[in-house]
C-alpha cells in the first residue's frame, strides 16, 4: 500500500506447529507480489524455527545474504542478525533480547563488530532495523547513536493496541553515500489491512533517497 521496497520483520515462525507449519516469511513474500526473502533462524522451535527476516523487491538486485548469531549472555533466548546486501545499499534486521541492558549492549557490540569488519570500507549505506526492546532514552540506544544515525520516527510502537512505548527503530550508517530522509512514520492504520491485529507492534517506515558521492 505504501510502495515499500524492502521490509524487516521480527519474531517470525518457519514451519512451527504453533503457526500451522507455515513458512510465514515465504508466504508474506508471495503476498507482496512474489518478492524474494531472507530468513535467519535464531533457534529451533516446535519442529521448525523462530527468527527474523527480510523480504524485498527482486528488482533491487541482491548481492549476498548473511546470518550473524548474537550472544545470549544472560538473556532469555538466542538472537540473530539477518543481513542483505543489495547493489546500492545494505539492509539488516535484528531483535534484541528484552531481559537486560547488559545483554542488549553485548548484542549491539557484536553487530558493530560485524559491520566494521565486513562493511567498514563500503561505499554503500547500511540500514539497520528492528525491535531493540528498549526506549529512545535508554543506554543501548545512546550507544547505538555513537556510530549510527537514527532516522525513524520515535512515536509509540508497542503494543499495537494502546501503545505505551517506542522500541522499534531504523538506523543508518551512510558510508560514502549521502542518505536523505524524506520522511518517517509509525503507521496506525492502513486501508488494506488492520495493523493492530497483524502484529503486536506497529510498523515503522522510513522513506529515504540515496545519493552516491
C-alpha positions as CSV (number, residue, x, y, z in Angstrom):
1,X,0.0,0.0,0.0
2,X,2.8,2.5,0.8
3,X,5.1,1.3,-2.0
4,X,7.9,-0.1,0.2
5,X,11.0,-1.7,-1.5
6,X,12.2,-3.8,1.4
7,X,10.6,-4.9,4.7
8,X,12.1,-6.0,8.0
9,X,10.1,-8.5,10.1
10,X,10.9,-9.8,13.6
11,X,9.5,-12.8,15.6
12,X,8.8,-14.9,12.5
13,X,8.0,-18.6,12.6
14,X,9.1,-21.0,9.9
15,X,7.1,-24.2,9.8
16,X,6.4,-24.4,13.6
17,X,3.4,-26.3,15.0
18,X,2.1,-23.1,16.7
19,X,1.6,-21.4,13.4
20,X,0.3,-24.4,11.5
21,X,3.6,-25.4,9.9
22,X,3.5,-22.3,7.7
23,X,6.7,-20.7,6.4
24,X,5.5,-17.2,7.4
25,X,8.1,-15.1,5.6
26,X,7.8,-17.1,2.4
27,X,4.0,-16.6,2.4
28,X,4.5,-12.9,3.1
29,X,6.9,-12.6,0.2
30,X,4.2,-14.2,-2.1
31,X,1.6,-11.8,-0.8
32,X,3.9,-8.9,-1.7
33,X,3.9,-9.9,-5.3
34,X,6.4,-12.8,-5.4
35,X,9.1,-10.9,-3.7
36,X,12.4,-12.6,-2.6
37,X,13.3,-13.0,1.0
38,X,16.0,-13.9,3.5
39,X,15.1,-15.8,6.7
40,X,17.5,-16.1,9.6
41,X,16.6,-18.6,12.2
42,X,17.5,-17.7,15.8
43,X,16.7,-21.0,17.3
44,X,14.8,-24.3,16.6
45,X,11.2,-24.2,17.8
46,X,8.3,-26.6,17.7
47,X,9.5,-28.6,14.7
48,X,10.6,-25.5,12.8
49,X,12.4,-22.3,13.6
50,X,11.9,-18.9,15.1
51,X,13.8,-15.8,14.0
52,X,13.9,-12.7,11.9
53,X,13.7,-11.9,8.2
54,X,13.8,-9.5,5.3
55,X,11.6,-9.5,2.2
56,X,12.4,-7.3,-0.8
57,X,11.5,-6.4,-4.3
58,X,13.6,-8.6,-6.7
59,X,14.4,-5.5,-8.7
60,X,16.8,-4.4,-6.0
61,X,19.5,-6.8,-7.3
62,X,20.7,-8.9,-4.3
63,X,24.5,-9.2,-3.9
64,X,24.6,-11.5,-0.9
65,X,22.9,-12.6,2.3
66,X,24.3,-13.3,5.7
67,X,23.2,-14.5,9.1
68,X,25.1,-13.4,12.3
69,X,24.4,-15.1,15.6
70,X,24.2,-12.7,18.6
71,X,25.3,-13.6,22.1
72,X,22.7,-14.8,24.5
73,X,24.7,-13.8,27.6
74,X,22.2,-13.5,30.4
75,X,19.2,-13.1,28.1
76,X,16.2,-15.3,27.6
77,X,16.8,-16.9,24.2
78,X,19.2,-16.9,21.2
79,X,19.1,-13.8,18.8
80,X,20.3,-13.3,15.3
81,X,21.1,-10.5,12.8
82,X,19.8,-11.0,9.2
83,X,21.8,-9.1,6.5
84,X,21.0,-8.5,2.9
85,X,23.4,-6.6,0.6
86,X,22.0,-5.0,-2.5
87,X,23.6,-3.2,-5.4
88,X,23.1,0.2,-3.8
89,X,22.8,-0.4,0.0
90,X,22.9,-2.9,2.8
91,X,19.8,-3.7,4.9
92,X,19.7,-5.7,8.1
93,X,17.3,-6.6,10.9
94,X,17.7,-7.7,14.5
95,X,15.5,-8.4,17.5
96,X,17.4,-7.7,20.7
97,X,16.8,-9.5,24.0
98,X,14.4,-7.9,26.4
99,X,15.9,-9.2,29.6
100,X,18.7,-6.9,30.5
101,X,20.6,-3.8,29.1
102,X,23.8,-5.8,29.6
103,X,22.6,-8.4,27.1
104,X,21.4,-5.7,24.7
105,X,24.7,-4.0,24.8
106,X,26.6,-7.2,24.2
107,X,24.4,-7.9,21.1
108,X,24.9,-4.3,19.8
109,X,28.7,-4.8,20.3
110,X,28.6,-7.9,18.0
111,X,26.5,-6.1,15.4
112,X,29.0,-3.2,15.4
113,X,32.0,-5.6,15.2
114,X,30.4,-7.4,12.2
115,X,29.5,-4.2,10.4
116,X,33.0,-2.7,10.9
117,X,34.8,-5.9,9.8
118,X,32.7,-6.7,6.8
119,X,31.4,-3.3,5.6
120,X,33.8,-0.8,7.3
121,X,35.2,0.4,4.0
122,X,31.9,0.1,2.0
123,X,30.7,2.9,-0.2
124,X,27.1,1.8,0.5
125,X,24.9,3.0,3.3
126,X,24.0,0.3,5.9
127,X,20.4,0.4,7.3
128,X,19.6,-1.5,10.5
129,X,16.0,-2.1,11.6
130,X,14.4,-4.0,14.3
131,X,12.8,-4.4,17.7
132,X,15.5,-3.2,20.1
133,X,13.4,-3.9,23.2
134,X,14.5,-0.6,24.7
135,X,13.3,3.0,24.5
136,X,14.9,6.1,22.9
137,X,16.4,7.4,26.1
138,X,17.9,4.1,27.1
139,X,21.6,3.4,27.4
140,X,21.6,0.9,24.4
141,X,20.1,3.4,22.1
142,X,22.5,6.1,23.3
143,X,25.4,3.6,22.5
144,X,23.8,2.9,19.0
145,X,23.8,6.7,18.3
146,X,27.5,6.9,18.9
147,X,28.1,5.2,15.5
148,X,24.6,5.1,13.9
149,X,22.1,7.8,12.9
150,X,18.6,7.3,14.0
151,X,16.3,8.0,11.0
152,X,12.9,6.7,12.2
153,X,10.1,8.4,14.0
154,X,10.0,7.8,17.7
155,X,6.2,7.6,18.1
156,X,4.9,4.8,20.3
157,X,5.1,1.3,18.6
158,X,4.3,-1.2,21.3
159,X,1.9,-2.7,21.9
160,X,-0.1,-2.2,18.7
161,X,-3.2,-1.5,20.7
162,X,-3.0,1.3,23.3
163,X,0.8,1.7,22.6
164,X,2.9,2.7,25.6
165,X,6.5,2.7,24.4
166,X,8.7,3.1,21.3
167,X,11.1,0.1,21.0
168,X,11.3,-0.3,17.2
169,X,13.9,1.7,15.2
170,X,15.6,2.3,11.9
171,X,19.3,3.4,11.9
172,X,21.8,4.1,9.2
173,X,25.5,4.3,8.6
174,X,25.7,6.4,5.4
175,X,29.1,5.0,4.3
176,X,30.4,7.1,1.4
177,X,26.9,7.9,0.2
178,X,24.5,10.7,1.2
179,X,21.3,9.5,2.7
180,X,18.4,12.0,2.6
181,X,15.5,11.1,4.9
182,X,12.3,12.2,3.1
183,X,10.1,11.2,6.0
184,X,9.4,8.6,8.7
185,X,6.2,7.5,10.3
186,X,4.7,4.9,12.6
187,X,1.6,3.6,10.9
188,X,-1.6,3.1,13.0
189,X,-4.0,2.5,10.1
190,X,-3.9,1.0,6.6
191,X,-6.7,1.0,4.0
192,X,-5.9,-2.6,3.0
193,X,-5.3,-4.3,6.4
194,X,-5.5,-4.0,10.2
195,X,-2.1,-3.3,11.6
196,X,-3.4,-3.8,15.1
197,X,-4.2,-7.4,14.6
198,X,-1.4,-8.2,12.1
199,X,1.2,-7.8,14.8
200,X,1.7,-6.8,18.4
201,X,3.9,-4.0,17.2
202,X,3.0,-1.0,14.9
203,X,5.0,-0.8,11.7
204,X,7.7,1.9,11.4
205,X,8.5,3.3,7.9
206,X,11.3,5.4,6.6
207,X,11.4,7.0,3.1
208,X,15.0,7.7,2.0
209,X,16.9,8.8,-1.1
210,X,20.4,7.5,-1.6
211,X,22.8,9.8,-3.4
212,X,26.2,8.3,-4.4
213,X,29.2,10.6,-4.0
